[in-house]
Amino acid sequence: MADTDGFKEASDFGFGKAVTQTGFHVKGASNADWGMKDRLSRIFNPKTGRTVMLAFDHGFIMGPTSGLERIDLNIVPLTEYADCLMCTRGILRTSIPPQVNKPVCLRSDAGSTILTELNRNVLIDIEDAIRCNASAMAVMFSAGDGEQEAITAANLTKAADLGNRYGIPVMGVTAVGKQMARDARYFALASRVCAENGASIVKTYYCDGFEKIAASCPVPVVIAGGKKLPEPEALELCYRAINDGACGVDMGRNVFQSDAPIAMIQAVHAVVHDGLNPQQACQLYEDLKHELHAAD
Ligand code: 5RP
């Protein structure tokens, strides 16, 4: 057992002080190799340093969830508005035309589903990620979750080793351990562990105190959207996350389960890259939704 008696709560986050970065727009990657930087630049827009990733990998744990029944009908039309696509190799190969020509953050672990205990996963073969021309590999890390903590930590470190060999960044995806509180202390720990173990990007959840998670993570943090919210709340969530230091979103259900997914992804994009506030983004969403419905 680690000696945690003398554990001192982190408190000096240097808010307001820019991170020292030399000559590269992605946090923590100034010293990375060319291929790694090229792939990160495909994901994070060099002008804004941010990204809108469209997540539709949910089927690997939950099957055909609402909005993902028909990838060809529901997701392909959204791809032009995303900076990066996050999905499994099965959906990529069967349902995403290569001509969409978007960087892919490939779900690179797989295993148990919502029918059993999540996160008892194995890694896919890195050669297959290379064949899919992955710009990043997404791998779960489930901190504090019994046996799954060690399984997912092993997957993450192995993916980082292989990713370093071939110049492919790893995105650590912080799962929520069953008994864990979804608070800043937990997500800051999980995010930092991902980065310490070699992740070049971390995906986590927004919560109160998010600025501490972003500030204490030496690589870019993007947020998952979580379960479907009314559009104004989802746009507010994006705005707050960006304001508190997120470098983008990796959003799924709040886009593809929206009343108007094409309008929603453009509104999210405007918050992330153009600095729209929640009211402006809602207005944009309503205007685009109206235009799209009028054109139907
Ligand atoms: C599941 C994932 C999902 O891609 C992630 O949760 C993003 O989707 P959503 O915005 O719907 O939460 O990584 O492990």
Boltz pocket constraint, residues with backbone or C-beta under 6 A from the ligand:
constraints:
  - pocket:
      binder: B
      contacts: [[A, 55], [A, 56], [A, 57], [A, 58], [A, 86], [A, 173], [A, 223], [A, 224], [A, 225], [A, 226], [A, 227], [A, 250], [A, 251], [A, 252], [A, 253], [A, 254]]
      max_distance: 6.0
